[in-house]
């Protein structure tokens, strides 16, 4: 029997960028009155630098190319909906997370796309410094401009830690944004989309 290899964690980061970020995070620790030399904080600047690089890796991704990598000709012309896509992003105003779910639908016009590519482009845009409103529009526009469907619908529901941990400190608030093109501007199509989002068919 082939011997299994031991678990090995493999991290891929830009070393030069990590070094620069680490220096700055060390300075931040000192500025807030902490001692970056104490045991618990020795590796914190590097850890935070790696975390920030991961949380913003969307800048290195091309969402349109992600869609183009799995486009197929298909004469299907009914709504395609991928809902409950986990969203994790960073508010550009306070560098605090916001998170929730995205619901994305489109009506094909000669081409469909591999279903996994929809969550991938959501992630590509979310893993940047964002505001929820722009994130919603960017997902919509990318699908519309790349697939050229009959219409696109996007709804995002998210909780923002900049509202929950600081500022107004309202822990139960949820922000909902939406963006539509084409057939989704029609009330009947939009209502079907909203109904499907709220249903629990699975």
QUIVEN-V482832 format. One record per backbone hydrogen bond with DSSP energy under -0.5 kcal/mol. NH is the residue of the N-H (numbers start at 1). CO is the residue of the C=O. If there is no record, write none. Layout:
((NH;CO) (NH;CO))
//
This chain:
((11;9) (13;11) (15;13) (18;14) (19;15) (20;16) (21;17) (22;18) (23;19) (24;20) (25;21) (26;22) (27;23) (28;24) (29;25) (30;26) (31;27) (32;28) (33;30) (34;29) (36;34) (38;35) (41;38) (42;38) (42;39) (44;41) (45;41) (47;43) (48;44) (49;45) (50;46) (51;47) (52;48) (53;49) (54;50) (55;51) (56;52) (57;54) (58;127) (59;56) (59;127) (60;57) (61;58) (63;61) (66;62) (67;63) (68;64) (69;65) (70;67) (71;68) (72;112) (74;110) (76;74) (80;106) (81;79) (82;104) (83;81) (85;102) (86;84) (87;100) (89;98) (90;126) (90;128) (91;96) (92;130) (95;91) (98;89) (99;159) (100;87) (101;157) (102;85) (103;155) (104;82) (105;153) (106;80) (107;151) (108;78) (108;106) (109;111) (112;72) (114;70) (117;114) (118;115) (119;115) (120;116) (121;117) (122;118) (123;119) (124;120) (125;121) (126;122) (127;123) (128;126) (130;90) (135;131) (136;132) (137;133) (138;134) (139;135) (140;136) (141;137) (142;138) (143;139) (144;140) (145;141) (146;142) (147;143) (148;143) (148;144) (150;107) (151;107) (152;181) (153;105) (154;179) (155;103) (156;177) (157;101) (158;175) (159;99) (161;97) (161;159) (163;160) (164;160) (165;161) (166;161) (169;163) (169;166) (170;163) (171;169) (173;170) (175;158) (177;156) (179;154) (181;152) (183;150) (184;181) (185;182) (186;183) (190;186) (191;187) (192;188) (193;189) (194;190) (195;191) (196;192) (197;193) (198;194) (199;195))
//
